[in-house]
Amino acid sequence: MDENLKEARERQEKLRKAAEPLIKLLCEDYHPHVTAIVTPTGVEVLEGICTVQEVHDFIVD
């Protein structure tokens, strides 16, 4: 197996194991429409009340 691929898979598994307690907390204490943003210094739980996505009308290429 390519060393880069092996390293990427190991990092992915490490991240998954770190995220599982937060995912469990969100499932047990919040509703399915929340998102958690994790930074190196904190975590924020957000609830999307209304969202509009994919508006590309004003993007200049």
Secondary structure as the mmCIF struct_conf table of DSSP 4:
data_model
#
loop_
_struct_conf.conf_type_id
_struct_conf.id
_struct_conf.beg_label_comp_id
_struct_conf.beg_label_asym_id
_struct_conf.beg_label_seq_id
_struct_conf.end_label_comp_id
_struct_conf.end_label_asym_id
_struct_conf.end_label_seq_id
HELX_RH_AL_P HELX_RH_AL_P1 GLU A 3 ASP A 29
BEND BEND1 TYR A 30 TYR A 30
TURN_TY1_P TURN_TY1_P1 PRO A 32 HIS A 33
STRN STRN1 VAL A 34 THR A 39
TURN_TY1_P TURN_TY1_P2 PRO A 40 THR A 41
STRN STRN2 GLY A 42 GLU A 47
BEND BEND2 ILE A 49 CYS A 50
TURN_TY1_P TURN_TY1_P3 ASP A 57 PHE A 58
#
